[in-house]
Amino acid sequence: MNHNTPRKIVNAMSVDVEDYFQVSAFAPHVSRGTWEGTPLRVEANMERILELFAQHDIKATFFTLGWVAERLPGLVRRIVADGHELASHGWEHTRVNAQRPDAFRQDVTRTRRVLEDIGGVPVHGYRAASYSIDASTPWAHDVLADAGYRYSSSIVPIKHDHYGIPDAQRFAFAAAQGRMTEIPITTINIAGRNLNCGGGGWFRLFPYRFSRWALCRINNHEGESGVFYFHPWEIDPEQPRPSGLTPKTRFRHYLNLSKMERRLQRLLADFHWDRVDRVFTDVIESPPQRYSHESNRTPMYR
């Protein structure tokens, strides 16, 4: 088989619905107290994304901040009306590893309740701000399961200075004593090291041909569905630029923003995509106690 030609395995497309000033790396430079007076750009960016998905007849999962949903209820209803999955990204992008369990429980419970009230649909999925479920938060999945979530997509099995569990399983696995499923962001193992090929800044950093090759390999060689993510601000090269950012933060945040939408167009055309809850229906309903590409699970096809 040619590993450069995608098989018809369906991959999971997801969007983390937050505005540019809410990213964790900006926290030292953008005071939380300024959020209320900052003009929102997320709504216009989301309209472009929804139109882009409609053009390609793709349904996706939108991990949405409660803070955004409360201010833009019409956007939440549009997500649902267009047939996408509504999921939780927490209330205001507070990292899990910066909260105690009780505060985290209040955060995820409040967010789920508000999203369900506005969207009129059950919310089963959660994604942590900045993928901040890590080795220091062994209680996080139990809290999520207690709050009624059925799956999380909050772990990246890589080594990174801000997030990641390098030795975590690369594919879906049971969490919270089998009460829910963790679905990690997609990585590819090269020479014994996992590299992120599931979106975000990595998708903007690597040439598109690498991202395409990596996802083809996940689909064709490992027989797995991939999980891809991006943010609305990543298609917005004209966004305001806060002062005082470090060179590393500027590089990571602004790299190739002008190329992002074109790359997304290619990605949407080159692979098959659907919502997280539908791509991983089987493992969400029956969390695998141990799961790898050698298991008997059959990937979803279209």
C-alpha positions in Angstrom: 0.0 0.0 0.0 1.1 3.5 -0.8 1.4 5.3 2.6 1.2 8.6 0.8 -2.4 8.0 -0.3 -5.0 8.4 2.4 -7.3 5.5 3.1 -10.9 6.2 3.8 -10.5 6.2 7.5 -12.4 9.0 9.0 -10.4 11.4 11.2 -11.7 13.7 13.9 -11.7 17.5 13.2 -11.9 19.8 16.2 -11.8 23.5 17.0 -10.9 25.1 20.3 -13.3 28.1 20.5 -11.4 30.9 22.2 -10.3 34.4 21.3 -6.7 35.4 20.7 -6.3 37.3 24.0 -7.3 34.2 26.0 -4.4 31.9 25.1 -2.3 30.7 28.1 0.9 32.2 26.7 -0.6 35.7 26.8 -1.7 35.5 30.4 1.4 37.4 31.7 0.8 40.2 29.2 -3.0 40.4 28.9 -4.7 41.1 32.2 -7.9 39.1 32.8 -9.5 42.4 33.8 -9.2 43.7 30.3 -11.2 40.9 28.7 -14.5 42.5 29.1 -13.5 45.6 27.2 -11.6 43.8 24.4 -13.4 43.6 21.1 -14.1 40.0 20.2 -12.7 38.6 17.0 -13.8 34.9 17.6 -17.3 35.4 16.2 -16.1 36.6 12.7 -13.4 33.9 12.6 -15.9 31.2 13.6 -18.2 32.3 10.8 -15.4 31.8 8.3 -14.6 28.3 9.8 -18.2 27.3 9.7 -18.5 28.3 6.1 -15.3 26.5 5.3 -16.6 23.3 6.8 -19.9 23.7 5.0 -18.1 24.0 1.7 -16.4 20.7 2.3 -19.5 19.1 3.9 -17.6 18.4 7.1 -18.9 18.1 10.6 -16.5 18.9 13.5 -16.4 19.2 17.3 -16.2 22.6 18.8 -14.6 22.7 22.3 -16.1 26.0 23.4 -15.2 28.2 26.3 -18.2 28.9 28.6 -17.0 32.6 28.7 -17.4 32.8 24.9 -20.7 30.9 24.9 -22.3 33.2 27.5 -21.4 36.2 25.4 -22.2 34.7 21.9 -25.2 32.4 22.4 -26.1 32.8 18.8 -22.7 31.3 17.7 -23.3 28.3 20.0 -26.8 27.7 18.4 -25.3 28.1 14.9 -22.7 25.3 15.8 -25.5 23.0 16.8 -27.8 24.0 14.0 -25.1 23.2 11.4 -24.8 19.6 12.8 -21.5 20.0 14.7 -20.7 18.6 18.1 -20.8 21.1 21.0 -18.2 20.3 23.7 -16.5 22.0 26.6 -13.2 23.8 26.8 -13.7 25.0 30.4 -15.0 28.3 31.5 -12.2 30.9 30.8 -9.2 28.9 29.7 -7.8 28.3 33.1 -5.2 25.5 33.0 -6.2 22.3 34.9 -2.8 22.1 36.6 -3.4 25.6 38.0 -6.6 24.6 39.8 -7.4 22.5 42.8 -9.9 19.6 42.3 -12.8 21.5 43.8 -12.3 24.6 41.6 -11.9 22.4 38.6 -15.1 20.6 39.4 -17.0 23.9 39.6 -15.4 25.1 36.4 -16.3 22.0 34.3 -19.8 21.6 35.9 -20.7 25.3 35.2 -19.4 25.2 31.7 -21.3 22.0 30.8 -24.5 23.4 32.2 -24.3 26.7 30.4 -23.4 25.0 27.0 -26.3 22.6 27.4 -28.7 25.4 28.3 -27.7 27.5 25.3 -27.2 24.7 22.8 -30.1 22.6 23.8 -28.0 19.4 23.3 -26.1 17.1 25.7 -22.4 17.9 26.1 -20.2 14.8 26.4 -16.7 16.0 25.5 -14.1 18.1 27.2 -10.7 19.5 26.2 -8.4 21.1 28.8 -7.0 24.6 28.3 -3.5 24.2 26.8 -3.7 20.4 27.1 -3.1 20.8 30.8 -4.1 17.4 32.1 -0.7 16.0 33.0 1.1 13.9 35.5 0.4 16.5 38.2 -3.4 16.1 37.9 -4.2 12.4 38.4 -7.6 13.4 39.7 -8.8 15.3 36.6 -10.5 12.4 34.8 -12.3 11.4 37.9 -13.7 14.9 38.3 -14.8 15.0 34.7 -16.5 11.6 35.0 -18.3 12.7 38.1 -19.4 15.9 36.3 -21.0 13.8 33.5 -18.4 13.9 30.8 -18.0 10.8 28.7 -14.7 11.6 27.0 -11.8 14.0 27.2 -9.3 15.0 24.5 -6.8 16.7 26.7 -3.5 14.8 26.5 -0.7 15.2 24.1 1.9 12.3 24.4 4.9 14.5 23.7 7.6 16.3 25.7 6.9 20.1 25.7 7.7 22.9 28.0 4.0 23.8 28.6 2.2 20.6 28.3 2.3 16.9 27.5 2.8 13.4 29.0 5.5 11.8 26.9 4.8 8.3 28.0 1.1 8.4 27.7 -0.6 6.1 25.3 -0.9 7.6 21.8 -4.4 6.3 21.1 -7.6 6.2 23.0 -7.6 4.6 26.5 -9.9 4.2 29.5 -9.7 6.8 32.3 -11.3 7.3 35.7 -11.5 3.5 36.3 -13.2 2.9 33.0 -15.9 5.6 33.5 -14.7 7.7 30.6 -12.3 7.7 27.6 -9.2 9.9 27.0 -8.6 10.5 23.2 -5.1 12.0 22.8 -4.1 14.4 20.1 -2.5 12.6 17.3 1.3 12.1 17.3 3.6 10.1 15.1 6.6 8.2 16.5 9.9 8.9 14.7 13.1 7.3 15.9 11.5 6.7 19.3 10.2 10.2 19.8 6.6 11.3 19.5 6.0 14.4 17.3 2.7 16.3 17.3 1.0 15.9 13.9 -2.5 16.8 15.2 -2.6 20.5 14.5 -2.2 23.9 16.2 1.2 25.5 16.0 2.8 22.3 14.8 0.6 22.3 11.7 1.8 25.9 11.0 5.5 25.0 11.7 5.9 21.9 9.6 5.5 22.0 5.8 2.1 20.7 4.7 3.6 17.8 3.0 4.9 16.5 6.3 1.5 16.8 8.0 -0.1 15.0 5.1 2.5 12.2 5.2 2.2 11.8 9.0 -1.6 11.6 8.9 -1.5 9.2 6.0 0.9 7.0 8.0 -1.4 7.1 11.0 -4.3 6.0 8.8 -2.6 3.6 6.5 0.2 2.0 8.6 -1.2 2.2 12.1 -4.9 1.8 11.0 -6.0 4.6 13.3 -8.2 7.7 13.1 -6.4 10.9 13.8 -7.5 13.8 16.0 -6.8 17.3 14.6 -7.3 20.7 16.2 -6.9 24.4 15.6 -8.1 27.7 17.0 -10.2 30.5 15.4 -7.4 33.0 15.9 -5.1 30.9 13.7 -6.9 32.0 10.6 -6.7 35.7 11.7 -3.3 37.2 10.7 -4.7 40.7 11.3 -5.4 40.1 15.0 -4.0 42.7 17.5 -0.6 42.0 18.9 -0.1 42.5 22.7 3.1 44.3 23.7 5.8 42.7 25.8 5.6 39.2 24.4 8.8 37.1 24.5 10.4 36.1 21.2 9.4 32.5 21.8 5.8 33.4 22.3 5.7 35.6 19.3 7.2 32.9 17.2 4.8 30.2 18.4 1.7 32.3 18.1 2.2 34.2 14.9 4.2 31.7 12.8 2.5 31.2 9.3 -0.9 32.5 10.3 -1.2 33.8 6.8 -0.8 30.3 5.4 -3.1 28.5 7.8 -6.4 28.8 6.0 -4.9 27.6 2.7 -3.4 24.6 4.5 -6.7 23.8 6.1 -8.4 23.9 2.7 -5.9 21.2 1.5 -6.2 19.2 4.7 -10.0 19.1 4.5 -9.9 18.0 0.9 -7.2 15.4 1.3 -8.7 13.4 4.2 -12.1 12.3 5.5 -13.4 14.1 8.6 -16.2 14.0 11.2 -17.0 14.9 14.8 -15.0 13.4 17.6 -18.1 11.7 19.2 -18.9 9.9 15.9 -15.4 8.9 14.9 -14.8 7.4 18.4 -18.3 6.3 19.2 -17.2 2.7 20.0 -14.4 3.6 22.4 -16.5 6.4 24.1 -19.4 3.9 24.7 -17.0 1.1 25.9 -13.7 2.6 27.1 -10.9 0.3 26.3 -8.8 -0.7 29.4 -5.8 -0.9 27.2 -5.8 0.2 23.6 -3.2 0.4 20.8 -3.0 -0.1 17.1 -2.8 -3.9 17.8 -6.2 -4.0 19.3 -9.3 -5.3 17.5 -11.0 -2.0 17.2 -12.1 -1.3 13.6 -11.5 2.3 12.5 -14.5 4.2 11.2 -14.7 4.3 7.5 -16.7 6.4 5.0 
